[in-house]
Amino acid sequence: MRFLRYRTWLAALAGAATTLAFAPWGIFAFAFLGPAFLFLLWDEATPRRAAVFGFTWGAGLFLAGTWWIYTAIHDFGGVPAWLAALLLLVPVAVMGAYYAVLGWLATRFNRMPRLAHCLLLLPGGWTLMEWLRGWLLSGFPWLELGYAHSDSALAALAPIGGVHLVTLATAVTAGALLIAVKGSWRERGVAVVVIVAIWGGSWGLLGRQWTAPTGEAITVALLQGAIPQDEKWQMENRAATLDRFRMLNRQALGQQLIVWPESALPMLAHEAETYLAAIRAEARASNSDVLLGMLRYDFETGEIRNGLLAMSAAGDAWYYKRRLVPFGEFFPVPDFVRSWMRLMSLPYYDMTPGDDHQGALSAAGQKLGATICYEDAYGSEQLAVLDVATLLVNVTNNAWFGDSAAPHQQLQMARFRALEAGRSLLRATSNGITAVIAPDGKVVAEVPQFVQAVLKSRVQPMTGLTPYARTGNWPVLSFCLLMALICIGYPFRHEGSVRARRGRDRRPA
């Protein structure tokens, strides 16, 4: 029993160590070593024990990888420490539950030989589980295994099947590693062939260009105001904030496209009409178009939306954020909890999401696929505009997270959005990491965090569709479902041989 207790703690430590696979550390080998260790714990566990191992592994991953939720809620949101800790631990527990369910199901329906179990059921189930937690209950797609490979050969799979295909390849690699440790010599040979095929094939695809240039390269400038979140909305700082962004914008004039970060101005759009008119006039005099993130109030409905305003020669146009941040921009709680939050002077007011179907913005002679902050974690959200969009733009307010891993993790996800679309992505943030990302997912220009700066660069508009842009997630997810169903539906008559194999594995050498 004591050994089982140790294994539970080891599962938590392995989950926490898997965080090292992601930015800012980027040791991508942990993306398959961590799951491989969990697969090892599941290999001979009962369904109940496998659920415990899965929960502690997942909780370890998210506690180590998303502790910055506490920073955002407590340090900048003003929520009491005890409540901020609870609002961190609740999603950690929910995320751990996904891995618990997967562990229970994988052991409960383990009727196939180890080779098929490790290369079909576990990878297919893992990929489906990560997709599910990305959208169920509003979704939280952070720390999906595929994102760890932004700088490995597996990144070449993203234009073909998106981040979920990269996750599948990672999970198959993890399963093959388990076979290499516990399988027969024949099974180990198959595992080596699988690993070589996945990684060799990915390596061969590196450098493949799925989209084509269209028109001339354009000049761009991204503004980073570096105003601390706890100072930004104070009335006594409003004039200084407006002056800073106007000064930065003047440094950028002459570039064809100027991009400000999310909610750059500490005021609502109707309160800034005079200021915006001055920015618009200066930009047009210099043949520059401006994208500016700010909040907009609807006087008819009383709703507030998080928007991106495009001020171009063709006129003004808005894009509104569709994916809102739970407990940041909306509060999925019952009315009595909302009333208590109001009495405690805590944030409780919900923003309104934008329409699901919004077209590309027009600026600088281009069609821009726009996202705001949290939305760059959802690859499928941009698919609808890729038939016309020539560039991608993301504006973000990362000041909520301080000097944590969150901005690095989000930049890593943005790199996958560029890879999946085969288009450059312009990322303007409040205090970093502001960057220009090439169609191959490489960061070609960036500025340091926490400094005010204007990042100038040139980007080449692209046209055409990658395989992923044509099909979305469904081919990969359907294949994963088929892999899992094959294993779950495997005839019961083989249970005896599987149990016999397990019995041989348990005998001392």
N, C-alpha and C positions, 0 to 999 in steps of 0.2 A: 504493500500500500504506500509505503514511503517513496518507493521508486516511481509509482504513478504520480505522486505529488510533485516529485522533481520533474517529471516529464511535462506536467502542466505548466510549471514555471519556465521550463526550457522552451515550450511552445510560445509563451508570451515573449521571451527574449528573442526568439527567432523572428517573430512578427515585428518586434521593434527594430531588429537589425536590418530587416528588409527595407526600412526607410532609407538606409544608406544607398539604395539603388537609385533613388530619385535625386533631383536637384535639391540643394546645391552640391551634394557630394558626388553623385553620378557614378558610383561603383556598380555598374549595371549587372555584374555577376550575381549580386544579392537578389536580383529579381527572379532568378530561377533557383538559387541555393536556398533561400528562405522557404518558398513553397515546397521544394524537394524535401526539406526536413519535416514539414507538416505532413506531406504524403507518407513519409517514413513512419511517423507517429500513427497515422491512420491505418497503416498497412495491416496490422493485426489487432486493431482495437475493436471493441464492441461499438455499436452505433451510439450508445450513450456516452462512452468515453471519447469517441471521435468528435462528438458535438462539443464536449468540454475543451478538447484540444483546439478545435476550430475557433471556438469563441475566444479563448485566451490568445491565440495567434492573431486573430483579427483585431482584438482590443489592443494588443501590444503595438500592432502596426499603426492604428489610428491615434492612439494616445501619444506615441512618439512622433508621428508624422503630421498631426493637426492640432498640437497643443496651442498654436497661435489663435485658435478660436477663443481661448480665454483672454488673450491679449486684446483682441478686437472688442469683445463684449465688456470686459472689466476696465481695461486701461483707457479705452477711447469711447466706449458706450456708456460708461458710468454705472454699470450694473454692479450691485454688491458682490463681493468676492465669493460668498457661498453660492449665490445664484449663478454666477458666471461659471463656477466649477461644475455645478449641476448641468448647465447648458452645454458644457464640454463633455461630461461623462455620459449624458443621454445619447448623443449621436455616436459616441465611441461604442456604447453597448449595442446600439442598433446595428452598427456596422459589423461588430463581432458576431451578432446573431446570424448574419448572412453566411459567414464561414462555418458557424455551428450547424446550420441547416444543411449546407453542402456536405460537411463531414458525416452527418447522420445518414443522409441519403446515399452517399458514396459507399458507405460500409453496409448499410441495410440492403442495398441491391447489388452487392459485389458477388456476382455469380460467374464471372468470366475469369480466365487465366490472367495472371499478373500482367502479361504483356498488353493485353487489350484493356485491362483495367487502368493501367498507368498511361497508356497512349491514346485512349479513347474517352473513357468515362470521366476521369479526373480532369483532363484538359477541357473537354467539351463542357462539363458541368461548371468548371471554374469560369470560363469565358461567359457563359450564360448568366452566372451569378453576378459577375461584375457589370454586365450590361443591365441586369435587373436593378441593382442598387443605384445605377446611374439615373433612373427615372422614377422608380417606385417611391411614393410618398414625397414627391417633388424632386427626389433624386440627389445623390451626392457622388459624382463620378471621380472624386479625388483618389489618387494613389492606385489607379489601375495599372497592372503590371506592365502593359505595353508602353506607358509613358516613360518608363525607365530607360528605354532604348533609343532615345533621341540622338545618341551619338554612337550607337552600335550598328552593326550590319543589318539588324532586323528592322531598322527604320525604313529600309527600302521597301518593306511590305506595306507601309501605310498608304501609299497612293493606290494600292491594289484592293485592300480590304479594310482600310482604316485602322484605328488603334486596336480594335477588337481582334483583328487578324494578328497583330503583333503580340497581343496578350495570349492568343491561342498558341502561337509558336513558342512563346516563353513557357507556358504551362506544359506543352509537349516536351520541351527540353527538360523541365523539372521532373516529369514522369520518367523520361529516359534515364536521368541520373539515378533515380531510385532503382530502376531495373539494373543499371550498371553495378549497383551496390548489392542487390539481393537476388538478382535473376540467375538463371542457368547460363552456361557459356553461350548457348544458342541465343537466348534472349538478350544477353549482353551484346552479341554481334548485331542483332536487329537494332538495339538501342543506339549503337555507334553509327550505324547506317542512317538512322533517322536524324540524329544530331548533325551529321555531316551534310545530309540533304537540305535540312532547314537552313543552317548557317552558310553552307556553300552556295545554295541557291540565292539567299539574300545578298551575299557578298557579290554575286554575279550581277545582281540588279542595281547595285550602287551606281549612281551617275546616270541612270536611265531618265530621260526627260519625257514626261507624259503630256505636257502642254507646249504651246508654241508662242513665241513673242508676237505681239500685235502693236503696230505703231512705234513711235519713238519713246525712249525712256523719259520719265518726267522727274522734276526736282521736287523734293518733299522736305518739310521741316516738322519735327515733333517737339512740342513744348513740355518741359518738366518743371513745374512750379516749386516743388519741394517745400510745401507749406504744411507743417504738422497738423494732424487731424484735430487735435484738441485745441488748436488756435484758429482754425480755418473759419468756423462759424460764429466766432465772437464778433459782436458789432463793432467793437473798437478796432478790430483788425481788417474790417471789410475794405476800407479805402486802400490800405497797403496791399491787399491781395489783388484788387483790381489794377492797381498801378503796376504790380509785378508782372501780371500776365500781359498787360498792354505793352510793357517794355520788352518782354520776350517776343511778343508778336511782331513788334517793329524790327527786332533783330532777324526775324524770319521772312519779312516782306521781300518779295521778288521770287520766292520759291512758288512753284505752281500750286502746291497743296500744303496747307498748314493745318496741323492736327493738334487740338488741345485735349487734355485728359478728361476723364469722366467727372461730372459735376464740378468743373473747374471754378465756377463762380459761386460764391457763398450767398446766393440769392436765387429767387425764382425768375423765370424768363421775363415775365411782364414787369418785374422790378428793374430789369437791366436794359430796357428798350433804348434809352439814350446812349448807354455805354456800347451796346451792340451796334447801334447805328454808326458810331464813330469807328469801331473796328471794321465794319463792313465797308465804309468809305475808304479807309486807308488801304484795305486789302484790294479793292477794285482799282484804286489808283496805281497799284503795283502789279496788277494782273495776277493776283493770288486769290485762291479760293480757300475758305476756312471751314473746318469741321470743329465744332465746339460742344463739349458735353455740359449739360446743365439740366436742372429740374424744371418742369413746366406744370403750372396749375391750370386745371380746367374749371372755369367759372360756372359752367352749366351743371356739371356733375359734382363739383367739389373734389375731384380726384387729382392726385399728383402722380406724374410719370417721370421716369428717369430717361432723358432723351439725349439724342445727338443731333445738333442743328447743323445743316449744311448750308453755308452762305456762299453762293456761287453766282456767276454772271447770269445764269438761267433763272435765278430766284432762290428763295429759301425753301428748304424741305426738312422734314423731321424723320428720324428713326427712333422708336421707343423700345426700351429694353423689355424683352419677353420673359426671360428667366430671372426671377427675383430671388434674392438670397434669403433663405429661411432665418428668422430671428434678426435679420438685418434690415430688410426692406418689406417683409411681411411677417406676421406672427401667427403661425398655425396653432392657435390655442382657443379653448372655449371662451364664451363671453364673460363668464365669471372670473376667469384668469385675466382677461383683458381689463376688466374693471379693477381688479386688484393692482395690476401694473399701473393703471392710471392713478390710483390712490397713492402708490409708492413713488410717483413721479418718474416712472421708468418708460422707455420708448414703447409705444403700443400701436401707433398709427400705421396702417398698411398703405403701401404704394399700389398703383394699378399697373398690371403688365400691359405691354403693347399687344397689338393684334398678332396672331400667329403668322399671318401671311403679309409680309411687308416687302416691297420691292427694293432693289438696289438704289443707293443714293447716287446722284450725279454731281460730280465736282472735278475740276481740272481736266475736263474732257474725258473722264473715265466713269465707269460704273463701279461703285464700291459696295462690296459685301460687308456690312457693318455689324459689329457685336459690341456689347458693353460689358466689361468686367467679367463676371461669373459665366457669361454665355460662352466664352471661348473654351469652356470645359466640355461643350457639347458639339461634337463634330457634325452630327446630322442636322443641326440647326442652320448651317450655312448652305446646305445642298441646293435648296430651292432657287438661289440666286446665281449659282455658278454658271448657268448657261449664258448669262449676260455680264456678270461681274468680271472685271479685269484685274482688280486689286482687292485685298482684304484689309479692313481697318478694325482695330480693337482699341477702345479707350477704357482706362482702368483707374480706379482710386485705390491704390495699395497702401495708403497712409494708415489704414486701420490696423495693419499687421506689424508695424514697427520693423525692427531688424530681426526678422524671423525667416523661416524657410518658405513661407507662403508665396512671396513674389517670385522666387526662383522656381517653385513648383508650377506656378501659373504660367510663367514664361515657357517652361518646358511643354506644357499643354498647348500653348499658342504655336509653338514650333510644329506640332503635329497637325494643327489646322492648316498651316501653310503647306505641309507635305501632302495632306489628303487632297487639297484643292489644286496643287501645282501652281500656286500663285504667291507673290510676295505679300507679306503681312506687315502693316505699319501699326506699331503698338505704342501709344502715348499714355504714360502713367503719371500720377500725381507726384510720386517721389521715387520711382524706379520699380521695375527695370524697364526703362524706355528703350525700344530697340526696333531695328528694321530686320525682318526675317526674309530670307530668300525662298524661292519655290522649293528648294531641296531641304528646307528646314534649318539651314545654317543661319546663325546670327551674323549679319554682315556689318552692323554698326550698332553701338549702344553707348549710353552714358552712365556714369557711376550713380549709385543710389544716393538719395538725400542731398543732392546739390541741384540748384536751379540751372537749367541748361536748355539749349536749343540744339537738337540733333538734326543735322542736314545730311541728305543723302540723295541718291538717284535710284529709281526703281524702274524695272521694265514691266509694263503691263503684259499679261498673258491671256491667251484664249484657248479653248478646247477643254475637254473633260478627262480627268483621270478615270481609271476603272471604278474606283470608289465613288467618285462624283456621279457616275452613271447609275450605279446600283445601290449605293448606300450600305447599310449594315446587314440587310436581310440575307444575302448569300452566305456570309460567314456565320451568322446566327442560325440559319437553317441547317448548315453543315454541322454546327456544334450540337444542335438538337438531335440530328440524326445520329451522331456519335453516341450521345447519351442514351437515346432510345434503343439503339442496337444492344447496348450493355444491359439496360434495365429489362429488356425483353428477352434476354438470353435464356434458353430453356432451363427449367429447374433441374432436369436430370443431370446437369453438369455440376450441381452443388457438391455432390460427393467428392468429385475429383478435385475441386477447389479446396474443400476442407482437408482432403488428404494432403494436398500440396502444402497447405498451411501447417498441418501437423508435422510434416517433414522439416519445414522451416524452423519450427520451434524446438526440434530436438537438438541437444548440444552436439557440437562437432566431435 
